[in-house]
């Protein structure tokens, strides 16, 4: 009754994209903070100014290196339809245009800073200094890009890391703004206000933005990609599943029914309802929609999966990520962001629609 469909799996590029993006953000934060310290001419007996200059320059170069790797691996990964032009021209991408556009803006600002630094004698000190103020703008823009497009935003370690980076920047900006007070008091008050508004804005935006359910759709992910769950996110998630499952996963015997009919849009629809033996998470429902094949199978074009205890069968929700005969793989997520990969291996009686087999759940 089921036909093979395309599968998805994490690639080395996908892992590299996540890792290099995070490292680039950390290095950018350190670069801006060190730049502020350099502006204040901070130095100690153990760390004279020229050492601070060298550290700032090397950290900035490392940030550009990791940013370059982040861009290259994003283009090579191929999951998201990102073009080379999207890297430099903001807000034109078909994939999360606003949030990917912020990344392009941050890149353009950083490239401008590098170019004016390398050609400082030709541009002059004034142009170089004005351009370097763009470093302050590149940091919050890069942070929004990472939170809006990153697949690790909901994880605890990423939230802790972002909190730490925000604190570093607040300390740096406040230190810079209060040095030499009350000269240029308007600019200093503006900097202090910005240092307060950034964390407050994040606290207001994150719960209804990247941390909320359905963010991928709201952020502008194409509908075609929404039908293909990112199995790689499940394999990399460090979060433990919610009540009713274990960190090591489980395999349980399953039985139920398979019914095939027509959906409201005229496509064929297969409904699979399974009960798992001996598990608190014991109710699995899979709906497949697509074109009926002459052989009697189904070429899937969309799907819906719910999984949970009998008291809350929709606790986990997701979609099918791979379909191979009567073996169905799905990725489901609960409201807290905990993910499970489900693999149902079934035997189906074509005469009465009875189904039996096993279901494996892996966090």
C-alpha positions as CSV (number, residue, x, y, z in Angstrom):
1,X,0.0,0.0,0.0
2,X,3.0,2.3,0.4
3,X,5.6,3.4,-2.1
4,X,9.2,4.5,-1.5
5,X,9.9,8.1,-1.0
6,X,13.0,10.2,-0.6
7,X,15.0,10.0,2.6
8,X,16.8,12.7,4.5
9,X,19.9,12.4,6.7
10,X,22.4,14.8,8.3
11,X,25.5,15.4,6.4
12,X,29.0,16.5,7.4
13,X,28.3,19.9,5.9
14,X,25.2,20.3,8.1
15,X,27.2,19.7,11.2
16,X,30.0,22.0,10.0
17,X,27.5,24.7,9.2
18,X,26.1,24.6,12.8
19,X,29.5,24.5,14.4
20,X,31.3,27.1,12.4
21,X,28.3,29.5,12.7
22,X,28.4,29.2,16.5
23,X,32.2,29.7,16.7
24,X,32.0,32.6,14.3
25,X,29.4,34.3,16.6
26,X,31.6,33.7,19.7
27,X,34.7,35.1,17.9
28,X,32.7,38.1,16.6
29,X,31.6,38.9,20.2
30,X,35.2,38.7,21.5
31,X,36.4,40.8,18.6
32,X,33.9,43.6,19.3
33,X,34.5,43.4,23.0
34,X,38.3,43.5,22.5
35,X,37.9,46.4,20.1
36,X,36.1,48.4,22.8
37,X,38.8,47.6,25.3
38,X,41.4,48.7,22.7
39,X,39.5,52.0,22.2
40,X,39.8,52.6,26.0
41,X,43.5,51.8,25.7
42,X,43.2,49.2,28.5
43,X,46.5,47.7,29.5
44,X,48.2,46.1,32.4
45,X,51.8,45.3,33.3
46,X,51.4,41.8,32.1
47,X,49.4,42.7,29.0
48,X,50.6,45.9,27.3
49,X,48.6,47.6,24.6
50,X,50.4,46.0,21.7
51,X,49.5,42.5,23.0
52,X,45.9,43.5,23.2
53,X,46.1,44.9,19.6
54,X,47.5,41.6,18.4
55,X,44.9,39.5,20.2
56,X,42.1,41.7,18.8
57,X,43.5,41.4,15.2
58,X,43.9,37.6,15.4
59,X,40.5,37.0,16.9
60,X,39.0,39.2,14.1
61,X,40.8,37.2,11.4
62,X,39.7,33.9,13.0
63,X,36.1,35.2,13.0
64,X,36.3,35.9,9.3
65,X,37.8,32.4,8.7
66,X,35.0,30.6,10.5
67,X,32.4,32.9,8.9
68,X,33.8,31.9,5.5
69,X,33.6,28.2,6.4
70,X,30.1,28.7,7.7
71,X,29.0,30.2,4.3
72,X,30.8,27.6,2.2
73,X,29.3,24.6,4.1
74,X,25.8,26.2,4.0
75,X,26.1,26.4,0.3
76,X,27.4,22.9,-0.1
77,X,24.9,21.3,2.3
78,X,22.1,21.7,-0.2
79,X,19.2,21.2,2.1
80,X,18.2,24.8,2.2
81,X,17.9,26.5,-1.2
82,X,20.6,29.1,-0.5
83,X,22.3,30.8,-3.5
84,X,25.7,32.6,-3.7
85,X,23.9,35.8,-4.3
86,X,21.8,35.3,-1.1
87,X,25.1,35.4,0.9
88,X,25.8,39.0,-0.1
89,X,22.5,40.6,-1.0
90,X,20.1,40.6,2.0
91,X,16.4,39.7,2.1
92,X,16.1,38.1,-1.4
93,X,16.4,34.4,-0.4
94,X,13.4,32.1,-0.7
95,X,14.6,30.4,2.5
96,X,13.8,32.5,5.6
97,X,14.5,35.7,3.8
98,X,14.5,38.1,6.8
99,X,16.7,36.0,9.0
100,X,19.1,34.8,6.3
101,X,19.2,38.5,5.2
102,X,20.4,39.5,8.6
103,X,23.4,37.2,8.0
104,X,24.1,38.9,4.7
105,X,24.0,42.3,6.3
106,X,26.4,41.2,9.0
107,X,28.8,39.7,6.4
108,X,28.7,42.9,4.3
109,X,29.5,45.0,7.4
110,X,32.4,42.7,8.4
111,X,33.8,42.7,4.8
112,X,33.7,46.5,4.8
113,X,35.6,46.6,8.1
114,X,38.3,44.2,6.8
115,X,38.7,46.1,3.5
116,X,39.1,49.5,5.2
117,X,41.5,48.0,7.7
118,X,43.7,46.5,5.0
119,X,43.6,49.7,2.9
120,X,43.6,52.1,5.8
121,X,46.2,54.4,4.3
122,X,44.2,54.9,1.2
123,X,40.8,55.4,2.8
124,X,42.1,57.6,5.6
125,X,41.6,57.4,9.4
126,X,38.2,59.1,9.4
127,X,36.7,56.6,6.9
128,X,38.3,53.7,8.7
129,X,37.0,54.8,12.1
130,X,33.4,55.4,10.8
131,X,33.4,52.0,9.1
132,X,34.7,50.3,12.3
133,X,31.7,51.6,14.2
134,X,29.7,49.2,11.9
135,X,31.2,46.4,14.1
136,X,28.7,47.4,16.8
137,X,25.9,47.0,14.4
138,X,27.2,43.7,12.9
139,X,27.0,41.9,16.3
140,X,23.2,42.2,17.0
141,X,22.4,41.6,13.4
142,X,24.6,38.4,13.4
143,X,22.9,37.3,16.7
144,X,19.4,37.7,15.1
145,X,20.6,35.7,12.1
146,X,21.8,32.9,14.3
147,X,18.7,32.7,16.5
148,X,16.3,33.0,13.5
149,X,17.9,30.4,11.3
150,X,19.9,28.2,13.7
151,X,18.7,24.6,14.4
152,X,20.1,24.7,17.9
153,X,18.3,27.8,19.2
154,X,15.9,25.7,21.4
155,X,18.7,23.8,23.1
156,X,19.8,24.7,26.6
157,X,23.5,25.0,25.8
158,X,22.8,27.5,23.0
159,X,20.5,29.6,25.2
160,X,23.2,29.7,27.9
161,X,25.9,30.6,25.4
162,X,23.8,33.4,23.9
163,X,23.1,34.7,27.4
164,X,26.9,34.7,28.1
165,X,27.6,36.5,24.9
166,X,25.0,39.2,25.6
167,X,26.5,39.7,29.1
168,X,30.0,40.1,27.6
169,X,28.7,42.8,25.2
170,X,26.7,44.6,27.9
171,X,29.8,44.8,30.1
172,X,31.9,46.0,27.2
173,X,29.4,48.7,26.1
174,X,28.7,49.9,29.6
175,X,32.4,50.1,30.3
176,X,33.0,52.1,27.1
177,X,30.0,54.4,27.6
178,X,30.9,55.4,31.1
179,X,34.6,56.1,30.4
180,X,35.1,59.8,30.2
181,X,31.7,60.7,31.4
182,X,30.0,63.3,30.8
183,X,31.7,64.1,27.5
184,X,29.4,63.3,24.5
185,X,26.6,62.5,27.0
186,X,23.9,61.9,24.3
187,X,25.9,59.2,22.6
188,X,26.8,57.6,25.9
189,X,23.2,57.5,27.0
190,X,22.2,56.0,23.7
191,X,24.8,53.2,24.1
192,X,23.6,52.5,27.6
193,X,20.0,52.4,26.5
194,X,20.9,50.0,23.7
195,X,22.7,47.7,26.2
196,X,19.5,47.5,28.2
197,X,17.1,47.1,25.2
198,X,18.9,44.2,23.6
199,X,18.5,41.7,26.4
200,X,14.9,42.9,27.1
201,X,14.1,42.6,23.4
202,X,15.4,39.0,23.3
203,X,13.4,38.1,26.4
204,X,10.2,39.3,24.8
205,X,10.9,38.0,21.3
206,X,12.4,34.5,21.9
207,X,9.4,32.9,23.6
208,X,7.0,33.9,20.8
209,X,9.7,33.5,18.1
210,X,12.3,30.8,17.7
211,X,11.4,29.0,20.9
212,X,7.7,28.8,19.9
213,X,6.1,25.9,18.0
214,X,5.8,26.4,14.3
215,X,8.8,28.8,14.1
216,X,10.1,27.2,10.9
217,X,6.9,28.1,9.0
218,X,6.8,31.6,10.5
219,X,10.4,32.2,9.7
220,X,9.8,31.7,6.0
221,X,10.9,28.1,5.4
222,X,9.5,27.0,2.0
223,X,6.5,24.6,2.2
224,X,8.4,21.9,0.3
225,X,11.0,21.8,3.0
226,X,8.4,21.8,5.8
227,X,7.2,18.5,4.5
228,X,10.7,17.1,4.9
229,X,11.6,17.0,8.6
230,X,15.2,17.5,9.5
231,X,16.2,14.1,10.9
232,X,19.7,15.6,11.6
233,X,18.2,17.8,14.3
234,X,17.0,14.8,16.1
235,X,20.4,13.0,16.1
236,X,22.2,16.1,17.4
237,X,19.7,17.2,20.0
238,X,21.0,17.0,23.5
239,X,17.6,17.3,25.1
240,X,16.0,14.3,26.8
241,X,12.5,13.1,25.7
242,X,9.6,14.2,27.8
243,X,7.7,12.0,30.3
244,X,6.8,8.6,29.0
245,X,10.0,7.8,27.1
246,X,13.6,7.2,28.1
247,X,16.9,8.7,27.0
248,X,18.0,5.4,25.5
249,X,14.8,5.0,23.5
250,X,12.8,1.8,23.1
251,X,11.5,-0.8,20.7
252,X,7.9,-2.1,21.2
253,X,5.5,-4.5,19.5
254,X,2.8,-2.6,17.7
255,X,-0.6,-3.5,16.2
256,X,-3.4,-1.6,14.5
257,X,-5.1,-0.8,11.3
258,X,-4.3,0.7,7.9
259,X,-7.1,2.4,5.9
260,X,-6.8,3.9,2.4
261,X,-9.2,6.4,0.9
262,X,-9.4,9.9,-0.6
263,X,-8.4,13.2,1.0
264,X,-10.3,16.4,0.7
265,X,-8.1,17.7,-2.2
266,X,-8.6,14.5,-4.3
267,X,-5.4,12.8,-3.4
268,X,-5.1,9.3,-2.0
269,X,-4.7,9.1,1.8
270,X,-3.5,6.3,4.0
271,X,-4.3,6.4,7.7
272,X,-2.2,4.2,10.0
273,X,-3.3,3.8,13.6
274,X,-1.1,1.8,15.9
275,X,-1.0,0.8,19.6
276,X,2.3,0.1,21.2
277,X,2.5,-2.7,23.8
278,X,4.0,-1.9,27.3
279,X,4.8,1.8,26.7
280,X,3.4,5.0,28.2
281,X,3.8,6.5,24.8
282,X,1.5,4.0,23.2
283,X,-0.6,5.7,20.5
284,X,0.9,6.4,17.1
285,X,-1.1,7.8,14.1
286,X,0.4,8.3,10.7
287,X,-1.4,10.0,7.8
288,X,0.1,9.8,4.3
289,X,-1.2,11.8,1.3
290,X,-0.1,11.6,-2.3
291,X,-0.7,10.2,-5.7
292,X,-2.1,6.6,-6.0
293,X,0.1,4.3,-8.1
294,X,-1.2,1.7,-10.6
295,X,0.6,-0.9,-8.5
296,X,-1.7,-0.1,-5.6
297,X,0.9,1.9,-3.6
298,X,1.1,5.6,-2.8
299,X,3.7,8.2,-3.8
300,X,3.8,10.4,-0.8
301,X,3.6,14.2,-1.1
302,X,2.7,15.2,2.4
303,X,2.2,13.5,5.8
304,X,1.2,14.0,9.4
305,X,2.3,12.1,12.5
306,X,1.1,12.2,16.1
307,X,2.5,10.2,19.0
308,X,1.8,10.1,22.7
309,X,0.0,8.4,25.6
310,X,-3.6,7.4,25.2
311,X,-4.5,10.4,27.4
312,X,-2.7,12.8,25.1
313,X,-2.2,11.1,21.7
314,X,-1.0,14.4,20.1
315,X,1.8,15.1,22.6
316,X,4.4,14.7,19.8
317,X,3.7,16.0,16.3
318,X,5.7,15.8,13.1
319,X,6.0,14.2,9.7
320,X,7.3,11.3,7.8
321,X,10.9,11.7,6.7
322,X,11.4,8.3,4.9
323,X,9.1,5.7,3.4
324,X,10.5,2.4,2.2
325,X,7.8,-0.1,1.4
326,X,6.1,-0.7,4.7
327,X,8.9,0.8,6.8
328,X,8.0,4.3,7.9
329,X,10.5,6.8,9.5
330,X,9.2,9.9,11.1
331,X,10.5,12.8,13.2
332,X,8.2,14.2,16.0
333,X,8.6,17.0,18.5
334,X,6.7,17.9,21.6
335,X,5.9,21.5,22.7
336,X,9.1,21.7,24.7
337,X,11.2,21.0,21.7
338,X,12.1,17.4,22.6
339,X,12.5,15.3,19.5
340,X,12.0,11.6,18.7
341,X,12.8,9.6,15.6
342,X,10.3,6.9,15.1
343,X,10.7,3.8,12.8
344,X,7.7,1.6,12.2
345,X,8.4,-1.7,10.5
346,X,5.0,-3.2,9.6
347,X,3.4,-6.2,8.1
348,X,0.0,-5.3,6.5
349,X,-2.8,-7.7,5.7
350,X,-4.2,-6.4,2.4
351,X,-7.5,-8.2,2.9
352,X,-8.6,-6.6,6.2
353,X,-6.1,-3.8,6.7
354,X,-4.7,-5.2,9.9
355,X,-1.2,-4.1,10.7
356,X,1.4,-5.5,13.1
357,X,5.1,-5.1,13.6
358,X,7.5,-3.0,15.7
359,X,8.1,0.7,16.5
360,X,11.5,2.0,17.5
361,X,11.7,5.4,19.2
362,X,15.1,7.1,19.4
363,X,15.8,10.4,21.1
